[in-house]
């Protein structure tokens, strides 16, 4: 009888392990310029399989991404400006931050072809509310109309094709343009530059016992074969734990 009960217990335990709902990791950021979501998902899940049952889901639409943030026990990867807008609403807590060129910050810039007045259309991936506020801090009097596009590289190419006069992007994206289209980059100039902003954030909406797990998933990514592929796809060098000082700086910007 004891053996039968033990066998039933093992079957129950095995069933829970096999059919347990995977923990979710949701990804949305326009700053990463990811062109191949399929490769990112496959590589991420190869990496995560070493740590347990996880499902990585990238999104290319902000509105759809935010619909999934109502769920509990999730990990979220998003831009710092987006995090500051929604962290309070969805009870997200920043844990780690992207590192590139030994810096966890980047600056936002307004770029356009040379010799222009501040009027007409400016393309950006950032929300109109965030963009308007940022533009006003950089240009006191302007007549710019904000047009949203999917990716920062799209914002820059819009200037090249004459669809807009300016682009509001991260400085990293302008550096990328110099590599992929040096001819266009040489025609453009940086008009305004913001104060440094934090790079991509990894945040958790997990119960206490999973908070440390969130950190463990990412802090060793740079020493793993699949992890290095992910970093390369995201265009960053590493993911590092936020210090208390940097965490407090991010929290001060939370709406």
C-alpha positions in Angstrom: 0.0 0.0 0.0 2.8 2.4 0.9 4.6 1.6 -2.4 1.4 2.3 -4.3 1.0 5.7 -2.6 4.7 6.5 -3.3 4.3 5.5 -6.9 1.2 7.7 -7.3 3.1 10.6 -5.7 6.0 10.2 -8.2 3.5 10.1 -11.1 1.9 13.3 -9.8 5.2 15.0 -9.4 6.4 14.0 -12.8 3.1 15.2 -14.4 3.4 18.6 -12.7 7.0 18.9 -14.0 6.1 17.9 -17.5 2.9 19.9 -17.9 3.7 22.9 -15.6 3.0 26.3 -17.2 6.4 27.7 -18.3 7.5 31.0 -16.8 7.1 33.8 -19.3 9.7 36.3 -20.5 8.2 39.1 -22.6 10.3 41.3 -24.9 9.5 44.6 -26.5 12.0 47.4 -27.2 12.3 49.5 -30.4 15.9 50.5 -29.5 17.4 47.0 -30.1 16.7 47.1 -33.9 16.0 43.3 -33.9 15.2 42.2 -37.5 14.9 38.5 -36.9 12.5 37.7 -34.0 12.4 34.0 -34.9 16.2 33.6 -34.4 16.0 35.7 -31.2 13.2 33.4 -29.8 15.0 30.2 -30.8 18.3 31.3 -29.3 16.8 32.6 -26.2 14.9 29.4 -25.5 18.0 27.3 -26.1 19.7 29.5 -23.5 16.8 29.4 -21.0 16.4 25.6 -21.3 19.5 25.3 -19.1 17.6 27.0 -16.3 14.2 25.4 -16.4 10.8 25.7 -18.1 10.7 29.2 -19.7 8.9 30.6 -22.7 10.4 33.7 -24.4 7.9 35.8 -26.4 9.1 38.9 -28.4 6.5 41.5 -29.5 6.7 44.1 -32.3 3.7 46.1 -31.1 3.7 48.1 -27.9 -0.1 47.8 -27.3 -0.1 44.0 -27.6 3.0 43.7 -25.4 1.3 45.7 -22.6 -1.8 43.4 -22.7 0.3 40.5 -21.4 1.8 42.5 -18.5 -1.4 42.0 -16.4 -0.1 38.4 -15.7 1.8 37.4 -12.6 5.2 35.8 -12.4 6.7 37.2 -15.5 10.0 38.7 -16.6 10.0 41.7 -18.9 12.7 43.2 -21.2 12.0 46.7 -22.4 13.5 50.2 -22.9 14.2 52.3 -19.8 11.9 55.1 -20.9 9.1 52.6 -21.5 9.7 51.0 -18.1 9.5 54.4 -16.3 6.1 55.0 -18.0 4.5 51.6 -17.0 6.4 50.2 -14.0 3.9 51.5 -11.5 0.9 50.4 -13.4 2.0 46.8 -13.9 4.0 46.5 -10.7 7.3 45.9 -12.4 10.7 46.0 -10.6 13.9 46.8 -12.5 16.7 44.2 -11.8 19.3 44.4 -14.5 20.4 46.8 -17.3 22.1 46.4 -20.7 25.8 47.3 -21.0 27.4 48.5 -24.2 30.9 50.0 -24.6 31.3 49.9 -20.9 28.3 52.1 -20.3 24.7 51.4 -19.1 23.5 54.7 -20.5 22.9 56.2 -23.9 21.8 59.6 -25.1 18.8 60.6 -27.3 19.5 62.8 -30.2 17.6 64.9 -32.8 19.2 64.4 -36.2 18.4 65.7 -39.7 20.0 66.9 -42.9 22.1 70.1 -42.5 20.7 73.6 -42.4 17.1 73.0 -41.4 14.6 75.0 -39.2 12.8 73.2 -36.4 9.4 72.7 -38.1 7.8 69.9 -40.2 7.8 66.2 -39.2 10.1 64.4 -36.8 10.0 60.5 -36.8 10.6 58.5 -33.7 9.7 55.1 -32.1 9.0 56.7 -28.7 5.4 57.5 -27.5 4.1 60.9 -28.5 3.8 61.9 -24.9 7.4 61.0 -24.1 8.7 62.5 -27.4 6.9 65.8 -26.9 8.3 66.2 -23.4 11.8 65.3 -24.5 11.7 67.6 -27.6 10.5 70.5 -25.4 13.5 70.0 -23.1 15.8 70.2 -26.1 14.1 72.8 -28.2 12.1 75.5 -26.5 10.2 76.8 -29.5 9.4 74.4 -32.3 6.7 73.5 -34.8 7.5 69.8 -35.1 4.8 67.2 -35.8 5.6 63.7 -34.3 5.3 60.7 -36.5 5.7 57.2 -35.0 7.5 54.4 -36.8 8.3 50.8 -35.8 12.1 51.0 -35.3 14.8 53.7 -34.8 16.5 52.8 -38.1 13.1 53.4 -39.8 13.1 56.9 -38.2 16.5 57.6 -39.7 15.7 56.2 -43.1 12.6 58.4 -43.2 14.9 61.4 -43.1 16.9 59.9 -45.9 13.8 59.4 -48.1 12.5 62.8 -47.4 9.5 61.5 -45.4 10.5 63.6 -42.4 12.9 66.4 -41.7 14.2 65.1 -38.4 14.5 61.9 -36.4 14.5 61.5 -32.6 16.6 58.4 -31.8 19.2 57.0 -29.5 22.8 57.9 -30.3 23.6 54.2 -30.7 21.2 54.0 -33.7 22.9 56.9 -35.4 26.2 55.1 -35.0 24.6 52.0 -36.5 23.4 54.0 -39.5 27.0 55.1 -40.1 27.8 51.4 -40.6 24.8 50.4 -42.7 24.4 53.6 -44.8 27.5 55.8 -44.4 26.3 57.9 -47.4 23.1 59.0 -45.6 24.8 59.4 -42.3 27.3 61.9 -43.8 24.4 64.0 -45.0 23.0 64.3 -41.5 24.0 66.2 -38.4 23.2 66.0 -34.7 21.1 69.1 -33.8 20.4 68.3 -30.1 21.5 65.8 -27.6 19.8 64.8 -24.3 21.3 63.9 -21.0 22.3 60.2 -20.7 19.4 57.7 -20.3 19.6 54.1 -19.1 19.8 51.4 -21.7 17.4 48.4 -21.9 16.0 47.2 -18.6 15.2 43.7 -17.4 12.4 43.8 -14.8 10.4 41.2 -12.9 6.9 40.8 -11.8 7.7 37.7 -9.8 6.9 36.4 -6.4 9.8 36.9 -3.9 11.2 33.4 -4.4 11.7 34.1 -8.1 13.3 37.5 -7.8 16.8 36.1 -7.4 16.0 33.6 -10.2 15.4 36.5 -12.6 18.9 37.9 -11.8 20.5 34.5 -12.2 19.1 34.0 -15.7 20.8 37.0 -17.1 23.9 37.8 -15.1 26.0 35.0 -16.7 24.8 35.5 -20.2 28.1 36.8 -21.5 29.9 33.5 -20.5 27.5 31.2 -22.4 27.6 30.3 -26.1 23.9 30.9 -26.6 24.0 33.9 -24.3 26.6 35.6 -26.4 24.5 35.0 -29.5 21.6 36.7 -27.8 23.7 39.7 -26.8 24.9 40.0 -30.4 21.3 39.9 -31.7 20.3 42.7 -29.2 23.4 44.8 -30.2 24.7 45.0 -26.6 27.9 43.7 -24.8 26.4 42.4 -21.6 23.6 42.5 -19.0 24.5 43.6 -15.5 22.8 43.9 -12.2 21.6 47.3 -11.2 23.4 48.9 -8.3 21.2 50.5 -5.6 22.3 53.9 -6.8 21.3 53.3 -10.4 18.1 51.6 -9.4 17.1 54.7 -7.4 17.9 56.9 -10.4 15.5 54.9 -12.6 12.8 54.9 -9.9 12.9 58.7 -9.7 11.7 58.8 -13.3 8.8 56.3 -12.8 5.4 57.9 -13.5 
